[in-house]
Structures are given as structure tokens and as C-alpha cells.
Amino acid sequence: MSPPVRRDVLRVDLSAGTVSRERVPDDWRRDFLGGKGLGARYLYDELDAGTDPLGPDNRLCLLLGPLSGYLPGESRYAAVTKSPLTGAFLDSYSGGSFADALAGALPEAFGLVIEGVADDPTVLTVRDGEATLTGAGDLWGADTVETDAALDGAVACIGPAGERRVAYATIACDAGDHHAGRGGAGAVMGAKRLKAVAVHGDPPDPSPALANLRERYGAAYRDDDTGRWQAAGETVESVDFANEVGVLSTRGWQGGRFEDAGDIGIEAVREAATGRENADDAVPGGFRVDVEDGESVPRGGALMSLGAGLGVDDFDAVARLGAACDRLGMDAISAGNAVAWATRAADDGAIDPDVDPDLAFGDADAAERLLSAIATRSTDLGDTLADGVHDARERYGAGAVPTVKSMALPAYDPRGAAGMALAYATSDRGGCHRRARPVEREAFARDAWTTADRVRTVVGAQNVRSTLWSLVVDDFAGETMWEDLGAEWLTAVGLEYDRDSLARVGERVWTLVRLFNVREGFDREDDTLPALFEDPLPDGPAAGRTVDRGAFEDMLDAYYAARGWSVDGRPTDALVDRLDLAAVVDAETPLGNAADGVVVDAGSGDGVGGRDRHPRSREP
């Protein structure tokens, strides 16, 4: 029996209090697949330039892909919206039970397209292909753990940070163990007065062909370098890797190496762990640890930003800070950077020390108080930081914590790997390491890498991930699909693609997102890094290294040339035509002139450029 084909979405109008089912145009499904691609198509089609991210006209899309529920690894869903933090396109992904439940409850739909604003706090319940809206009762004000416990089914919800529209509020699943983080999808949900989505559904049953594929690809992943890395240490091992190569941002980006990294890294996590997520799987998930009010699953990004980034060397304290972010529904990377900014600003006398006289690097209690103040906007400083480090820097005229497109950077310092400078600057959602992570290989080669190597790697990874995120593939287990980009899987569900056509989808999706951002006013001036990185790293293996401004601009020229964009960072008519986007682009989107482009020998931008590898899979 063939699996059902996803053809529809459920349209939820919170202002009208209605839910309807509508067909996704066939060419949208063919050209954009699902997930990121389909979300980009909806946002570009339905949002005007300048739409308020926190207004009723913004869309919040919770989307699956055509293979959801069948793929190896952890099932994921995509949250796609316009970001209140950056004003740009935002796609964020979360694993856990919600994605499987949504795939089972909506077997013929890609998910939900949510618009409008409810009159009162609301819960959306999805069951048997339909959705209903009910009042949230006394859940408004509850944290993510309390909300999850109060509702039946698999729950995606917001905490206090989302309710108060913190610009980097998350959507939490599994009582805060998983988040669609970064960029503020939770704030959009809060602005719509949507407290939670509760889904009742079992994962879909795979056909024999899909079951065989899952078993074969799962076995391949277990034997893969990344699979062995994940089984051994999951993302927490990134702390040890970044510290080893000297790119671990420390104490508010004042260093590249944390002398106490071992106290918060993989060995500390293993010692504290009470078990693993999905412990029965051949490749288990994150480590579970006990915290004061329950359990937490620390991730590498949280340990880096809330540990080394704040100078906190006590693992229990770092886990407590991470658990606080989970319960409040707040991105740990952005929140850690916000506290780091405040600590440096206090040291520099830019903010009143009476706000919290104990605020200092290494003081986890003071950090936790500020995290709570940010999530609840309960103090003047907390209210300012809730809008992001960029806004705090504008208000107080101080601060050296770096942002790209207003999004605070994760902990990989680009001074130790110039390819990361390009990856951060050109990321479509702001300072993000998930679009491309050349640091995973470049850190061991550094001077041997050329501009062509960096451009090829970044462009290739961005394109491939755009394809795989349109299929909504597990980031790690999905690395077994880089060979054919999922063509074999799509054939098993009756969709005919080859690797070339799927690579074209990835480039098309990345380009459409760029067109969305260009329409919002983004250009070359936004594809840049702060001046902080022109100062040399003071310590570690990368000591003395900088991001040279001239070399960076040359690298950006090469990137634009490889992408077929003009020198100001706009896709050209020729590229739009080649990618079959001419009928999509509206008159409000300025296109680049090919004559204004630059010709640089940067190698092809069409290739994969090499998979990101992980620390245990490489030798220096």
C-alpha cells in the first residue's frame, strides 16, 4: 500500500476563529517540496514588504515534508515565519514527539499556516486530519513544562518569553526538551495569542519499501563518522572541539579558549547524565541530567553560550541556566549572549551597577536572575535585552557581543576559521552556524584553505541544507542523504526527482529566501561582521588571528559571483530565469543587474563542497 501524498495545508485564521483545508498548488509542491521551501513560498506570496512580524498579517507556518514520519533519525518539523528579531526570513527546526504526531494526524497535509490574532489566549488541537480552536484557560502565564503537562497529546507551546514577545522566544516541545529556537518564532506565536498546539496522532506506518529504506539508511548512519560522533557525545562534544581548536567564545567574546572547558564538556555531561533520549535507538539522542526542578537535556550551544560565554565553570550551574531557558521558552544562544553583553556593559560602566551589583562573569545566580528578567520584561534592562543585543547596544551605546542581521552569534569565533565569517555573514536568518559550518574542517587546515575552498563549502552546504530542510530531514542522520539528496526516498513515495533536480530545488529555495530578504531591504551592507573581529584573538591555538576586512570583502565578492548575484547582493534576472522563479518574483523585489556583478575565480557554487564533519571524525 502506497503512503498518502501530502497535498494540502490547514489554514488557521485566529482572528476569525476558523480552520479550513486548502490545496497546495502543484507547482509549489514540485518546486519547493515542503518544510523550508514551502514556507518560503507562502511567506513570499502572502506577506507584503514591511509586514510587522508581531502583527496579524504575519504567517506562522508549522510544516512537514513529503517524507515526514518515515526518515531515519529524529523526526522534525519546520517553523517558518518573519522574524521579530531580524525582520528577515526565519526557519527553525525542532525534533521530538510533536513532528511524528503531526505527521500521523495530518497524513495528507504539510501542516499548518496560521494567521491573524486571537481575541483571547488560545489552544489549537489537531486530530484526525482536522483542527479546532479552544480557550487556553489559565495556561497563559504557565511555563513550557507546566503547559505540556496540562495538555493531552504532543504539545508545541510557548512559555513566558513567548507571551511577552521576547524577540528570541522559542516554540517548545516535550516539556522544553526540544525547541524551534533562534529568531523568535515563539514571539510570533505569543503575539497571535496562541499558547499551544496539541496534536493527537501516531507516527505513520511505513510501507515495506520505506521500512527497508529506513533500516538501510539507519544502519549506514550508525557506521558513519557523524553517527558515531552523535552516539558518543551528541552536540555537547562541540564544547571540547571548539576549545581544542581555539574558537570557543569565552566571557563575552573576550577569548577563544575556556580554561575550564573540561568542567562543562563531554566528560562532565557523561558523569552527570541519568540516561539518554531515545535510549533504545541505535543512535541515541541527548543526555538527560537532573536539575533542581526536574530534568534537562543540555545541548552543545547552551553549554557554550551559558557556560564558557558567561565564564561559568560549574556544570550543574550551567545545566540549571539551560533548564531555565527551556522552561521560559527562550533561545539559550541569544539569551546567553544577552547576559554576556550586560556583564561586559556593567564592567565598562555603561549600565547602572545597581541593576544587579553581583552581575559578573562566573556568577550563575546573577545570570539566572537576568534571564528571568528578560523573559518576563520585569526590569528596564531585561525589557531592553528582550529585544536583542543589537537593540541594547543601540540604547546604551556600548557592547562588544557580535550580531549579524541583529542575531547574536553562536560560540564559534570566526577569527579562528575565516569560512565561518562568510557563513555567518551570508546566513539567510542572521548569525547562524547551522546553514554551513566550515569550521568543522577548516580549523584543522586554516592556512591551506583558499577563498575558493571557503566559498565552495559555504555555498554548497547552504544549498544542500535548503534541500534537506525542505524535506525536513534530521540534520545529523540526514547526512546519509547528501549523496543523492533524498532522490531514492522520494521515489519510494511516488515522487520522481534525481540529484540534479533536487540540487536545483536547494538553490531555488535559497534564492527565494534571499529575494524575500531583499524585498525587506537587506543588501550587502547587512552581509557583514562587526568590527570586534578585526581585533586579534588573545589566546589559544588561533591567538593573533583576525578577520581581515579587505580579505573578507574579497571573499564576499567571490560568494556573490558563485551565487550569480550582483555586487550589492541581489539575485539577477538571469539567475531568476534559470531557477524558474521569473513568474514568482513580484514588482516590489529589486533584482540585481548582471552587469554590476563581479568575476572572481571562486570555483563552482553548485557543488556540495564537502559535508560538515564532526570532531571525533577528524584528525588534526
Buried (B, 14 or more C-beta within 10 A) or exposed (E): EEBEEBBBBBBBBBEEEEBEBEEBEEEBBEBBBBBBBBBBBBBBEBBEEEBEBBBBBBBBBBBBBBBBBBBBBBBBBBBBBBBBBBBBBBBBBBBBBBBBBBBBBBBEBBBBBBBBBBEEBBBBBBBEBEBEBEBBEEBBBBBBBBBBEBBEBBBBBBBBBBBBBBBBBBBBBBBBBBBBBBBBBBBBBBBBBBBBBBBBBEBBEBBEBBEEBBEEBBBBBBEBBBBBBBBBBBBBBBBBBBBBBBBBBBBBBBBBBBBBBBBBBBBBBEEBBEEBBBEEBEBBBBBBBBBEEEBBBBBBBBBBBBBBBBBBBBBBBBBBBBBBBBBBBBBBBBBBBBBBBBBBBBBEEBBEEEBBEEBBBBBBEBBBBBBBBBBBBBBEBBBBBBBBBBBBBEBBEBBBBBBBBBBBBBBBBBBBBBBBBBBBBBBBBBBBBBBBBBBBBBBBBBEEBBBBBBBBBBBBBBBBBBBBBBBBBBBBBBBBBBEBBBBBBBBBBEBEBEBEBBBBBBBBBBBBBBBBBBBBEBBBEBBBBBEBBEEEBEBBBBBEBBBBEEEBEBBBBBBBBBBBBBBBBBBBEBBBEBBEBEEBBEEEBBBBBEEEBBEBEBBEBBBBBBBBBBBBBBEE
